[in-house]
């Protein structure tokens, strides 16, 4: 069964938060505020925070900038994962991801189903990796942010979580970029 192994050290992760919305501002970004507070309360570092409009090109540029920044280990977005015409966060992720973490979206929707029923099918929450940086796209509701952080990311971004976690994989995320050793 999954557990926290207190004999292992806690390793803080540098996490950037991006709110994707045409209507949110710093004054009313409740989902971004909720996520940022939970990140800090867990002992991680808030490495960046921004709000961008629902525009795939703008989101892509922000993601690429943060992926290229060695001071950022993980980017979590909130908003733009629905199915309306302005919801384009997954499309922006598609432009940058090297690998998807399929289980994240599946697990998020499974947990969400217990709370909101079949409405969870409208969520295109997803996770992946690019340039050695973890990327997670969450829905824009405060409840969805709480569910994703409290029930999934809090544990997977904790090096003490057993039997395995995403933090212990971080040094190996760019193995494919290293030259092969001559044998």
Residue pairs with C-beta under 8 A, 6 or more apart in sequence:
2 155
2 161
2 162
2 163
3 161
3 162
4 155
4 158
4 160
4 161
4 162
5 160
5 161
5 162
6 160
8 159
8 160
8 162
9 159
9 160
10 43
10 158
10 159
10 160
11 159
11 167
12 43
12 44
12 45
13 44
13 45
13 73
13 74
13 157
13 167
14 44
14 45
14 47
14 71
14 72
14 73
14 74
15 39
15 44
15 45
15 46
15 47
15 72
15 73
15 74
15 75
15 76
15 157
16 46
16 47
16 48
16 49
16 50
16 66
16 72
16 74
16 75
16 76
17 32
17 35
17 36
17 39
17 46
17 48
17 49
17 50
17 75
17 76
17 77
17 78
18 49
18 50
18 51
18 52
18 59
18 62
18 63
18 66
18 75
18 76
18 77
18 78
19 29
19 31
19 32
19 50
19 51
19 52
19 77
19 78
19 79
19 140
20 51
20 52
20 53
20 54
20 59
20 77
20 78
20 79
20 80
20 89
20 140
21 29
21 51
21 53
21 54
21 79
21 80
21 140
22 53
22 54
22 86
24 31
24 32
24 51
24 79
24 140
25 51
26 51
29 51
30 142
31 78
31 79
31 138
31 140
31 141
31 142
31 144
31 145
32 49
32 51
32 78
34 142
34 145
34 146
35 76
35 78
35 138
35 145
35 149
36 46
36 49
38 145
38 146
38 149
38 150
38 154
39 45
39 46
39 76
39 149
40 46
42 154
42 157
42 158
44 157
47 69
47 71
47 72
47 73
48 66
48 69
48 72
50 62
52 58
52 59
52 62
54 79
54 80
54 86
54 87
54 88
54 89
55 88
56 88
56 91
56 92
56 95
57 92
59 77
59 80
59 88
59 89
59 92
60 92
60 95
60 96
63 75
63 92
63 93
63 96
63 130
63 135
64 96
66 72
66 75
66 133
67 75
67 96
67 130
67 131
67 133
67 135
68 131
72 133
73 133
73 134
73 170
74 133
74 134
74 135
74 136
74 157
75 133
75 134
75 135
75 136
76 135
76 136
76 138
76 153
77 89
77 135
77 136
77 137
77 138
78 138
78 139
78 140
78 144
78 145
79 89
79 138
79 139
79 140
80 86
80 87
80 88
80 89
80 90
80 92
80 137
80 140
81 87
81 89
81 90
81 123
81 124
81 125
81 126
81 137
81 138
81 139
81 140
82 122
82 123
82 124
82 139
82 140
83 122
83 124
87 124
89 124
89 137
90 124
90 126
90 137
93 126
93 128
93 135
93 137
96 130
96 135
97 128
97 129
97 130
97 135
98 128
98 129
98 130
98 131
99 128
99 129
100 126
100 127
100 128
101 126
101 127
101 128
101 129
101 134
103 127
104 125
104 126
104 127
104 136
104 152
105 123
105 124
105 125
105 126
105 127
107 152
108 123
108 125
108 138
108 147
108 148
108 152
109 120
109 121
109 123
109 125
111 147
111 151
111 152
112 120
112 123
112 144
112 147
113 120
115 143
115 147
123 139
123 144
124 137
125 136
125 137
125 138
125 139
125 144
125 148
126 136
126 137
127 134
127 135
127 136
127 137
128 134
128 135
129 135
129 173
131 174
132 170
132 173
132 174
133 173
134 157
134 166
134 170
136 148
136 153
138 144
138 145
138 148
139 145
155 161
155 165
156 165
156 166
156 167
157 165
157 166
157 167
158 165
158 167
159 165
159 167
159 168
